[in-house]
Amino acid sequence: MVANCELVWREVSNYVDGEVDPPLRSAMDEHFQSCPRCRSVLEGMRNVIGLYGDERMMEAPAGFGRRLENRLAQSVRISRSRWSSWSAWLVPVAALALITGAIRFASSLTVEHPLQSEHAQQSKGIPPDMIVVVSTDAKVFHVPGCEFVHNKNTERTLTAKEAMQQGYVPCLRCMRKYLETASASPASVDEDAASEAALEDAKETVRGR
Amino acid sequence: MMAELKVVLNNPDQAITREQDLIARVQRGENELFYELVRPYERRVYAAAFAILRNETDAEDVAQEAMLKAFANIRQFRAEARFSTWLIQITVNEALMRRRRERTIVMEGIDERRDEESDYAPRDFADWREIPSEALERKEVRQRLAEALASLDRKYREVFVLRDMEQLNIQETAEALGISVASVKTRLLRARLMLRDLLAAGWEQGWFSRLPFEKGSKPW
């Protein structure tokens, strides 16, 4: 199977999410090796996901937390006085049962996805013996304890190499530091060292602000 | 707030155990612990509401309503689900209901079909440069990213926010928005490609020009 640029552009998002089948994944891997434009699309997309997924992008207006806390505190006080009586306790609960239908879907989150892929994503920066975790809910492997593991009660541990052989792709959050190394275009050792030095400079500047 | 968040991120196992403990205690009636339970997610809840409503006042109101609803329904929460996902789904539901109440969007159906059928060719940038995550320390960078996101059509923005910012999986995103898995994938592709193009164009226009890491050729 051969992947051209148009096909890569249609599937690159699924590729990042581990949602393409093994033959297509291989064809895309091969294409990325030889096509700088598509490689920049892939790297750019990973960059976008990494940046917007960062907690620092979640901003709320000033005082939001305090106002929320106050409103919740009021509600807790009201419910406590109501909950002191069993019969009165039933009233809000019965009312809430009506709206529960609207959020019922939220309690049926467990969706089993069979794992299909036998090929791993390009992840050469990840140490093969590294212990990682996977769950049945996504085709993604994580550093143990990563907060983005879905369906934690199905979690199992294996090595990064095994995970990749079984078709899992690295979590873009907890594996970011390995992926940044892996997805960089071929560079000399000197360039890598210069990169690290410049990054350190950037960190220093940020700290020094 | 940031310090607490860092503690949570640095000790995820500990944080999860702590969360499970808090959920169990609130479920048993220790209501005053509820804010402590939801505090790590309050900004995510606000961001989800804002992505749908695009108005700070409405988003804050809906975020508060969603938290109250979560509090009222805490006994329905099942331990095998992720608490944050449960909260976000309640919030999205609240926000969508609010929007439906306040607006009628007549052209939506036609608009969706047209956009999802057409292909999108990502721009070719001669000098693609990655924006390192350290850049997010800068308010102006966060603002530029928020502006780029805000410039996307609603259908792309909502899917992107739920999947890539709120960390719902594809199935959960589809359920929360009431659209198909295929639609989520199509819109997510488009949103990610458009944002990649916007950010790369931003480099060319000097959006990030005053950042320290721009010194030298390719610092990453």
Contacts between the chains, C-beta under 8 A, distances in Angstrom:
chain1	res1	chain2	res2	distance
A	6	B	119	7.1
A	6	B	121	7.8
A	9	B	119	7.4
A	9	B	120	7.1
A	9	B	121	6.4
A	9	B	122	5.8
A	9	B	193	7.2
A	10	B	119	6.9
A	10	B	189	7.2
A	12	B	189	7.2
A	12	B	193	7.6
A	13	B	185	6.9
A	13	B	188	5.4
A	13	B	189	3.7
A	13	B	192	5.3
A	13	B	193	7.5
A	14	B	185	6.2
A	14	B	189	7.4
A	16	B	192	7.8
A	17	B	170	6.9
A	17	B	188	7.9
A	19	B	170	7.5
A	19	B	185	7.1
A	37	B	124	5.2
A	40	B	124	7.9
A	40	B	125	6.4
A	40	B	128	3.7
A	40	B	200	8.0
A	41	B	122	4.8
A	41	B	193	7.2
A	41	B	196	6.7
A	43	B	128	6.7
A	43	B	130	6.4
A	44	B	122	7.7
A	44	B	128	6.1
A	44	B	130	7.7
A	44	B	196	3.7
A	44	B	197	7.9
A	44	B	199	7.1
A	44	B	200	6.0
A	45	B	192	4.9
A	45	B	193	7.0
A	45	B	196	5.2
A	47	B	130	4.8
A	47	B	131	6.0
A	47	B	196	7.2
A	47	B	199	7.2
A	48	B	164	7.6
A	48	B	192	5.6
A	48	B	195	4.6
A	48	B	196	5.1
A	48	B	199	6.4
A	49	B	164	5.2
A	49	B	192	6.8
A	50	B	133	6.2
A	51	B	131	6.2
A	51	B	133	6.4
A	51	B	135	7.9
A	51	B	136	6.6
A	51	B	145	6.2
A	51	B	199	7.8
A	52	B	145	6.6
A	52	B	149	7.0
A	52	B	160	7.3
A	52	B	164	5.3
A	52	B	165	5.3
A	52	B	195	7.3
A	53	B	164	5.5
A	53	B	165	6.1
A	53	B	167	6.9
A	54	B	133	5.8
A	54	B	136	5.4
A	55	B	5	5.9
A	55	B	9	7.3
A	55	B	43	7.9
A	56	B	136	4.3
A	56	B	137	7.4
A	56	B	142	6.6
A	57	B	47	7.9
A	57	B	136	6.8
A	57	B	142	6.2
A	57	B	145	6.5
A	57	B	146	7.5
A	57	B	165	6.5
A	58	B	43	4.0
A	58	B	44	5.5
A	58	B	46	7.6
A	58	B	47	4.9
A	58	B	165	7.1
A	59	B	43	6.6
A	59	B	47	7.5
A	59	B	142	6.9
A	59	B	146	7.8
A	60	B	42	6.8
A	60	B	43	4.7
A	60	B	46	4.1
A	60	B	47	7.4
A	60	B	60	7.7
A	60	B	63	7.9
A	61	B	46	7.8
A	61	B	56	5.6
A	61	B	60	6.5
A	64	B	42	6.9
A	64	B	43	7.7
A	64	B	46	6.0
A	64	B	60	6.1
A	64	B	63	7.6
A	65	B	1	7.0
A	65	B	39	7.0
A	65	B	42	5.6
A	67	B	60	7.2
A	67	B	64	7.4
A	68	B	35	7.4
A	68	B	42	5.8
A	68	B	63	7.1
A	68	B	64	5.7
A	68	B	67	6.3
A	69	B	35	5.1
A	69	B	39	7.9
A	71	B	64	5.1
A	71	B	67	7.8
A	71	B	68	7.2
A	72	B	34	6.0
A	72	B	35	4.9
A	72	B	38	7.9
A	72	B	67	6.3
A	72	B	68	7.1
A	72	B	71	6.7
A	73	B	32	7.8
A	73	B	35	7.2
A	75	B	68	5.6
A	75	B	71	6.5
A	76	B	31	4.3
A	76	B	32	5.6
A	76	B	34	6.6
A	76	B	71	7.6
A	79	B	31	6.0
A	79	B	71	7.9
A	80	B	31	6.2
A	83	B	29	7.1
A	92	B	72	6.9
A	96	B	72	4.8
A	96	B	73	6.1
A	99	B	69	6.9
A	99	B	73	7.9
A	100	B	73	6.1
A	100	B	76	6.1
A	102	B	93	5.6
A	102	B	97	7.6
A	103	B	69	7.2
A	103	B	73	6.6
A	103	B	76	7.7
A	103	B	89	6.7
A	103	B	90	5.2
A	103	B	93	5.9
A	105	B	89	6.9
A	105	B	175	5.2
A	105	B	176	8.0
A	106	B	81	7.1
A	106	B	85	7.6
A	106	B	86	4.9
A	106	B	89	4.3
A	106	B	90	6.2
A	106	B	93	8.0
A	107	B	76	6.0
A	107	B	77	7.1
A	107	B	78	5.2
A	107	B	81	6.4
A	107	B	86	7.5
A	109	B	80	7.7
A	109	B	81	4.4
A	109	B	82	7.2
A	109	B	85	6.2
A	109	B	86	7.5
A	109	B	172	6.4
A	110	B	80	6.1
A	110	B	81	7.4
A	111	B	169	7.9
A	111	B	171	4.8
A	113	B	171	7.9
A	137	B	169	6.6
A	138	B	169	5.6
A	144	B	13	7.7
A	145	B	11	7.9
A	145	B	12	3.8
A	145	B	13	4.5
A	145	B	16	7.7
A	146	B	12	6.4
A	147	B	8	7.6
A	147	B	9	7.0
A	147	B	12	5.0
A	147	B	15	7.4
A	147	B	16	7.5
A	147	B	84	8.0
A	148	B	167	5.3
A	150	B	82	6.6
A	150	B	85	7.8
A	150	B	169	5.7
A	151	B	80	6.8
A	151	B	82	7.9
A	152	B	16	7.4
A	152	B	80	7.7
A	152	B	82	7.5
A	153	B	79	7.7
A	153	B	80	4.9
A	176	B	133	7.4
A	180	B	130	7.9
A	180	B	220	7.0
A	184	B	220	7.3
A	191	B	218	7.1
A	194	B	216	6.7
A	194	B	219	7.4
A	195	B	218	6.7
A	195	B	219	5.6
A	195	B	220	5.1
A	198	B	213	6.0
A	198	B	215	6.8
A	198	B	216	5.2
A	198	B	219	3.1
A	198	B	220	7.6
A	199	B	132	6.5
A	199	B	134	7.0
A	199	B	213	6.8
A	199	B	219	6.0
A	199	B	220	6.5
A	201	B	212	6.4
A	201	B	213	7.2
A	201	B	215	7.2
A	201	B	219	7.7
A	202	B	132	6.8
A	202	B	134	5.1
A	202	B	135	7.9
A	202	B	211	7.5
A	202	B	212	5.0
A	202	B	213	3.9
A	202	B	219	6.9
A	203	B	134	5.9
A	205	B	212	4.0
A	206	B	134	5.9
A	206	B	137	4.5
A	206	B	138	7.8
A	206	B	212	7.6
A	209	B	137	7.7
